[in-house]
Amino acid sequence: FNANGGTFIAYCWAEKQGFSKFGSYEGTGNANGPFVATGFKPAFVMVKNIDNGGYNWAIMDSARTPTNANGTYEWIWPDIAGAEFTDGDSGINMEIDFLSNGFKIRTARGELNLQSTFIYMATSSGVPTTAR
């Protein structure tokens, strides 16, 4: 960051009602994790534990995991090489449900639900809409 002669990339987003939401939530540390209200059905969720830097960024999306609670969830850890995973890889379970008005954490993994503070970005799959 800010090194002389270095090359940098900045990703900048803006919140749009019914399409994207940014915020934080508190993890519970158990498999019945928090529900995070977004006001729309997310298609993409990116999460980071900000209290404990030892955990990876986590990305879950409805393209890799199109249905909830199907026993197989897929996710990406974008900050490490070879970062696409499926539930059960090395005993890791990263379960999240995409609901009509937000998302529900279904794991106690530190990347999503340690007793810590997490930041998130959620986006819908297209035209801005709100949950009914």
N, C-alpha and C positions, 0 to 999 in steps of 0.2 A: 504494500500500500504506500503510495506516494514516493516510490524509489526513483531516483534520477535515471532516466533512460528506460524505465520499465513500461510494459504494456498492460493496460487495465481494461476491464469490462465492467460496465455498470448496468444493472437491470433496474429500471424504474417503472413502477406501476401506479395507477390511480384507482381508487375505489369507485365503482359504478353500481348504483342501486340495482339489485336484481341480477347482477352479472359477476361482480367481484367483491370480496370482503376481506379485510385485514384486521387482525386483532390478537388477543391473547386469551389463554385459559389456564386454569390451575389443574394439574393432574391429581388423581386420587390415589395412584399407586396400586390399584386393583383392577381386575379384568372388566368390571362394570364401571368403565371410565365415564368421563364427562360427556354431556351433549353440548355441542357448540352450534348456536343458532346463527344462520347466515341470511335467512329470508328467502332462500332459493335452494334448489337441489344442486349440490356441488357435483362437478364432473372431475375436478382436479383439486387436491389439497396438498399443500406443502407445510411441514411443521418443523420447528427447531426448539429443542430444550435450551432455554437461555440461562438457567441457573447452573447447569452442569455442562461444560464445554466438551466433555468426553463422549457425547453422543452425536451421531450423524444427523444431518438433515434427512427428512423422510418425505417422499412424494408418493401419494397414492392417487389412482385415477380410475374412472369408471370404464375406460377402454380396456385396461388390463384385467380388472375385476368388475364385470358388468352387473353382477347380482350380489346382494348382501347375504351374509351367513351361509355361504355355499361350501365352506370348509377349505377353500383355496383362495388365498389373497395374494396379490402380486404388488410389489412396490419397488421403488428406486431409492438408493442412497446416492445422491448426485455428487457428494463430496469425496467419493472413493472410486477407484478403478474397478471395473467389473461389477458394477453396482446394481444390476437388476436381479431381483430375488423373488422366490415363491415361498409361501408359507411352508414351514417345515424344514427349509434349508438351514442346516446346522442347528436345528431345534428352535429356530426363531419364528415367532408368530406375531405378525403386524396386522391385526384385524381392526377395520374401521368400516362402519356402515354409512352409506350415502342415503340420506333421508330427504323428504320433500322440502324441508326448511332448514337443513343443516347437516351435521355429521356427528356420529356417536363413536367414541373410542371403545373398543372391545378387547383391549390387551393391557397388561401392566408394564409393557416394554418401556425402557427409559427414553427411547426416541419419541414416544407418544404420550406416556402416562405415568411417569415417575411422580412422586410428590414434589413437583417443581412447577415453575412457570414456563409456558410454551408460547411462542408466537406462531401465527399461521397465516396463510394466504389461501383463499378458496375462490374458485371461479366456476361458472356454470358452463354448459356445453355450447351456448350460442346466444340467441337473442335474449336480452335482459327480460327476466320474468320474476315474479314473486310467488311464494308459496300461497296456496289457498287455504 
